[in-house]
Amino acid sequence: MFQRSAGSQYKLLAQTLIKRIRDGEYPAGSLLPTENELGKQFNVSRITVRGALRELEVQGLVSRRPGIGTRVESTQPTGSFVHVGSTVDDILRFTRGFRFQTVEIREVDGSAPSAQALRLPAEQRFIRVTGLRQSDGAPPVVYSEHHVPSLYADAVGQLEGHRASIAELLAERRGDLVCEIRQEIDAVRLTKAQARLLETHPGTPTLRTRTWYYGAKKDLIVASISLFPEGRHLFTTTMRREATG
């Protein structure tokens, strides 16, 4: 059934599983076949199956638990971010499908409050791109401010409408690769201006992430602040103890 590259196989499998979930073959609360069963059914590798299931998890359709399996949680993709995992690829992938809408582009230096919040060098200049992420027909799920070193300002025009990782796009534009991500997570409350853009109320409890993306030579690609209002972001992770003996 799937005779394409490994990179596209998991997408095709994910689309097939999504259709079956929507058609009721796998209703909410049911378990999908195991990884081995799906691999045999569609004649694909276990890596392909895991990529497809991760895509469903990112869309909020399923949850995965060791010893239980893959459980269908919803028959429709969620309108909120579902952030799964903790690897570089996981973080780069979790914005996929949410369109970026540019609100403002402005040149700032390290003395700007947003740059100070990211502890950026005071003497350096950045292009700050403020924007929203949302799926079609749904309220915005995140407000973000991306600080791009001025040296790479020519790339910011490509951000409007982008539906994947901004850091990855900026890295590709400069012939680089995101090799390291540092992230801090805390809680804040929305200002009136932020709440208006996010179509919610001022003071709403909000998850704030401050994230720094670095290239192969440890130089900064972009530093970002993202605000996720209450009810529009779910962070999940899986931790396992290393076998001993």
C-alpha positions in Angstrom: 0.0 0.0 0.0 2.8 2.4 0.9 5.5 2.4 -1.7 7.0 5.8 -1.1 10.0 7.2 0.8 10.2 6.6 4.6 9.7 10.3 5.1 6.3 10.2 3.4 5.2 6.7 4.5 4.4 7.8 8.0 2.3 10.7 6.7 0.3 8.4 4.5 -0.3 6.0 7.3 -1.3 8.8 9.7 -3.8 10.1 7.1 -5.3 6.6 6.8 -5.6 6.1 10.5 -7.1 9.6 10.9 -9.8 8.7 8.3 -10.6 5.4 10.0 -11.0 7.2 13.4 -13.2 9.9 11.8 -15.3 7.2 10.1 -15.9 5.4 13.4 -13.8 2.3 12.8 -11.9 3.3 15.9 -14.3 5.2 18.2 -13.2 7.3 21.1 -12.1 5.1 24.0 -11.0 2.2 21.8 -7.5 1.0 21.3 -5.7 1.0 18.0 -3.9 -2.2 16.9 -0.4 -2.6 18.3 2.6 -1.3 16.5 3.5 -4.8 15.2 -0.1 -5.3 14.0 -0.1 -2.0 12.1 3.2 -2.8 10.6 2.1 -6.1 9.3 -1.3 -4.7 8.1 0.2 -1.9 6.1 3.6 -3.5 5.3 5.6 -0.8 6.8 8.5 -0.6 9.4 8.0 -0.1 13.1 9.7 3.3 12.7 7.0 4.4 10.2 4.3 3.2 12.5 5.7 5.1 15.4 6.0 8.3 13.3 2.3 8.0 12.3 1.2 7.4 15.8 3.2 10.4 17.0 1.4 12.5 14.4 -2.0 11.4 15.7 -0.8 12.1 19.3 0.4 15.6 18.3 -3.1 16.3 16.8 -4.8 15.2 20.1 -6.5 12.2 18.5 -4.8 9.5 20.6 -2.8 9.0 23.8 -0.1 6.4 24.3 0.7 4.7 27.5 3.2 1.9 28.2 1.4 -1.4 29.1 -1.9 0.0 27.8 -1.4 0.9 24.1 -2.7 3.6 21.8 -6.1 4.9 23.0 -8.4 7.0 20.8 -9.2 10.2 22.7 -11.0 12.2 20.1 -12.4 11.7 16.6 -11.4 15.3 15.6 -8.1 17.1 15.9 -7.9 19.3 18.9 -7.9 23.1 18.6 -5.0 23.3 21.2 -1.3 22.5 21.0 -0.4 19.0 22.2 3.3 19.0 23.0 4.6 15.4 23.1 8.1 14.3 24.0 11.3 16.1 24.8 13.8 15.7 21.9 14.8 18.4 19.5 12.7 16.8 16.7 9.7 16.6 19.1 9.9 20.3 19.9 10.3 21.3 16.2 7.4 19.2 15.2 4.7 20.2 17.6 3.7 23.4 15.8 3.0 21.6 12.6 -0.4 22.4 11.1 -0.9 25.7 13.0 -0.7 28.7 10.6 1.5 31.6 11.7 -0.1 35.0 11.3 2.3 38.0 11.5 1.1 40.8 13.8 4.1 43.1 13.8 7.7 43.2 12.6 10.1 45.6 14.4 13.8 46.1 14.9 14.8 46.1 18.6 18.0 45.8 20.6 18.8 43.9 23.7 17.3 46.7 25.9 13.7 45.9 24.7 11.6 44.2 27.5 11.1 41.1 25.4 14.8 40.8 24.6 15.6 41.3 28.3 13.2 38.6 29.2 15.2 36.3 26.9 18.5 37.7 28.3 19.8 38.7 24.9 23.0 40.8 24.5 22.2 44.5 25.1 24.4 45.6 22.3 23.0 43.2 19.6 20.1 44.1 17.3 17.3 41.8 16.4 14.2 41.7 14.2 11.3 40.9 16.5 8.4 39.1 14.7 5.2 39.1 16.8 2.5 36.7 15.7 -0.2 34.2 16.4 -0.7 30.5 15.7 -4.0 29.0 14.9 -5.8 26.3 13.0 -8.3 27.2 10.3 -11.6 28.3 11.8 -10.4 28.2 15.4 -9.3 30.9 17.9 -5.5 31.6 18.2 -3.8 29.1 20.5 -0.5 30.9 21.1 0.9 34.4 21.0 4.7 34.6 20.2 7.6 37.0 19.8 10.5 35.7 17.8 13.8 37.5 18.0 15.9 36.9 14.9 19.5 38.3 14.7 19.6 41.2 12.3 22.2 39.5 10.2 19.4 37.1 9.0 16.6 39.6 8.7 16.0 38.7 5.0 14.3 35.4 6.2 11.5 37.0 8.2 9.4 37.6 5.1 8.9 33.9 4.8 7.2 33.4 8.1 3.7 34.6 7.2 1.4 31.6 6.8 4.1 29.1 7.8 2.7 25.9 9.3 5.8 24.3 10.8 8.7 25.3 13.0 9.9 28.9 12.5 13.3 28.0 13.9 13.7 25.2 11.4 12.7 27.4 8.5 15.2 30.1 9.6 17.9 27.5 10.0 17.3 26.1 6.5 17.4 29.6 5.0 20.9 30.2 6.3 22.1 26.7 5.5 22.1 25.5 9.1 20.4 23.0 11.3 18.8 23.3 14.7 21.1 21.3 16.9 20.3 22.5 20.4 17.2 23.9 22.1 17.1 25.4 25.5 13.7 26.1 27.1 12.3 27.6 30.2 8.6 27.2 31.2 6.8 29.3 33.8 3.3 30.8 34.4 2.2 34.4 33.7 -1.1 36.3 33.1 -2.1 37.9 29.9 -2.0 41.7 29.4 -4.9 43.4 27.8 -3.2 43.6 24.4 -2.2 40.0 24.4 -5.7 38.9 25.6 -7.3 40.9 22.8 -5.2 39.1 20.1 -5.8 35.7 21.7 -9.6 36.4 21.9 -9.7 35.8 25.7 -9.8 37.8 28.9 -7.0 39.9 30.5 -5.3 38.2 33.4 -6.0 34.7 32.0 -3.6 32.2 33.5 -1.0 31.5 30.8 1.9 29.1 30.2 5.0 31.0 29.0 7.8 29.3 27.2 11.1 31.0 26.6 13.1 29.1 24.0 16.5 29.5 22.4 17.4 27.7 19.2 21.1 27.1 18.3 22.8 26.0 15.1 25.6 23.6 14.4 28.2 26.1 15.5 26.3 27.0 18.7 25.2 30.4 17.3 21.7 31.7 18.0 19.2 31.1 15.2 16.2 32.6 17.0 15.0 33.3 20.6 11.3 33.1 21.2 8.7 33.9 23.8 5.4 32.0 23.5 2.2 32.5 25.5 -0.4 29.7 25.7 -3.6 30.7 27.5 -5.4 28.3 29.8 -7.0 25.4 28.0 -5.0 25.8 24.7 -1.9 23.8 25.5 -1.2 20.3 26.8 2.3 19.2 27.6 2.9 15.5 27.9 6.1 13.5 28.3 7.2 9.9 28.8 10.1 9.0 31.1 11.6 5.5 31.4 14.1 4.2 33.9 17.3 2.8 32.2 17.7 -1.0 32.7 20.4 -1.9 35.1 22.5 -5.0 35.6 
